[in-house]
Amino acid sequence: MVIVDIGDLFWSMLLLIFAIGTIVAGLFTIYFGSGKSRAVGSILFIIGIIVAAIFYNYTTGDIWSASSWGWKTVEAGIISLIGGIIGGLIALGIFLAGIMKA
């Protein structure tokens, strides 16, 4: 059993999901946007890359400083996130099946 600090887990998942979300939103806006929208998409993409670098630094300690949290913390967060998504999808499926039968 791995004991993980809840604060480290919170911040690691916050940075990871924020980085992925802003990178994807930035790429989507760059590709489908026009004019000022593309500029906003570029800014989102750059912010996502910066946050991803910060996440990488705190996970491995390779760039600027020593590691704040380790891979076990990130691994526990990702597994928890996947479990939460699967549980939510199962609950949504049961809810929709119940409504469709009613």
N, C-alpha and C positions, 0 to 999 in steps of 0.2 A: 504494500500500500504506500502510495506516494503522498507525503504531506506537503501541501502547497499553501503558501501565504495567499489569503483571499485578496489582499490589496494588489499584490503582484499579478494575480490572475485577472483581476478587473482591468488594470492598466494595460496589460499585454494584449488582452482581447479588444479593448477599446482602440488601441493604436492599430492593431492588425485589421480589424473590420473597417475602421475609418480610412486607412490607407487603401485597402481594396476598393471600398465604395467610391472614394474620390478619384482613384485612377480609372475605374470603369465609367463613372459619370463623366469624367473629363474626356475620355476617348469617345464616348457616345456623343457628347456635345461637339467635339471637334469634327467628327465624321458627318453628323446630320445637321449641325448648326450652320449659320451663315453670319458674316459680319462680326458684330459684337459678341454673339453667342460663341463663336469659335475662340475669341479671346478669353472669354470666361472659361471655356473648356480647357484651354491651355493652362490657365492659372490653376484650375482644379487638378489637372494632371500633374503639374509641378508640385503642388502642395502634397498630393498623394505620394509622389516619389520621395519627397523630403521626410514625410511621416514614416514611410516604409524604411528609409535609411535609419531613422531614429529607432524604430522597432527592431531592426536588425542589430543595431549597436547594443541596445539593452539586452537582446537575447544572447548574442555571442560575445560582446565586448571587443570586437575586432577593430572598430574605427576610432572612437574617441576615448573610451574609458573601459573600466572593468565591467564585467557583466553584472547587471542588476538582478535579473531573473534568468533562470536557466531554461534549457529546452524542456525539462520536465513540466515546468509551469505552462509553457506554451502548448505542449502536448496535451496536458490535462484540460486546458481551455478549449482547444479544438475538438477534443473528444466530447466534452460537455456541450459544446455548441452543436455538433452533429447530432448528439442524442436529443437535445432540445428540439431541433428542427424535425427529426423523425417522429418524436412524440407529438409535436404540434400537427404534423401532417396526418398521423393516424387519427388524432382527435377530430380534425377537420373532416376526414373521410367518413368517420362514424357519424358525425353531425349531419353531413350532407346526405348520407344514406338514410338516416332517420327522417330527414325532411322530405326526401324524394318518395319515401314509402307512405308518408302521412297524407 
